Amino acid sequence: MSASLSNEEIEDRYFLLGQVEILSILNDLAHRREPVSIYFNGGQNFTLSLILSARPDGLVFDLGGDPKTNALLEKAPQCVFMAFPDGIRVQFTGYNPQKFMWGDEAAFWVPVPERIIRLQRRENFRNLLPIANPFRVKLSDEDGDLIANWPIHDLSVGGFGVVIEGEPKFKIGDTIPQVWITLSPKSNLHCPAVVRHITFIEKTKNGRFQIGFDFVNLPHAMDIAVQRTIISIEYERRRLVGS
């Protein structure tokens, strides 16, 4: 920050103070699965985490990989969060981090910060491609008869996409009564889905199509399971590329 700026100019230029804007920034970090560095105990301790959810009643972030560091963080009166989405520094302070159960797994909670520092200066960064997704989706009709069994191209808490050979038999707006995705040996997603788009992407013998689906009435526990799955994939992707 420039020393030539007054306190008011610094606040106008670098600080976000409105709750709507703050929640938007925090949820963007969650959506991007942007790694967040957390410093506490005067900077003597550090952990790496991901924001899971940001709502007016609090900010939820994932446990770090070291149980001892998590235990120390739980006792810290405050901590500093720092992330660099697109090379832009985002920083804020959290107070009295508390561990609690988020769905069926533990996470941390802090109050939503009253202000966020957002420095506009861009720095060099790498735009990393995601790792291959091994999950498959099974689509069934109301009677449970299998419609399709496809590899998943992309996955989010809102829905999923597939890339297939040949034009699909359904159309935009159709509802698939039963969708099954195995996220882990202990976690299965099951709900209806609606077809949002069907896009021709490549000329082959039968044509290649990308299809996007939105989940319908996804249960909260499954929403959390999807978020944790995405976070796990992102951790693994960054580990493989050495980020």
Salt bridges, closest charged atoms under 4 A:
GLU11 OE1 - ARG115 NH1 3.78
ASP28 OD2 - ARG32 NE 2.87
ASP62 OD1 - ARG228 NH1 3.13
ASP86 OD2 - ARG32 NH2 2.75
GLU105 OE1 - ARG228 NH1 3.88
GLU123 OE2 - ARG121 NH2 3.04
ASP154 OD2 - HIS153 ND1 2.83
GLU165 OE2 - ARG208 NH1 3.22
ASP174 OD1 - LYS171 NZ 3.26
GLU202 OE1 - ARG208 NE 3.18
ASP214 OD2 - ARG196 NE 2.88
GLU234 OE1 - ARG33 NE 3.90
GLU234 OE2 - ARG237 NH2 2.23
GLU234 OE2 - ARG238 NE 2.81
GLU236 OE2 - ARG239 NH2 2.67
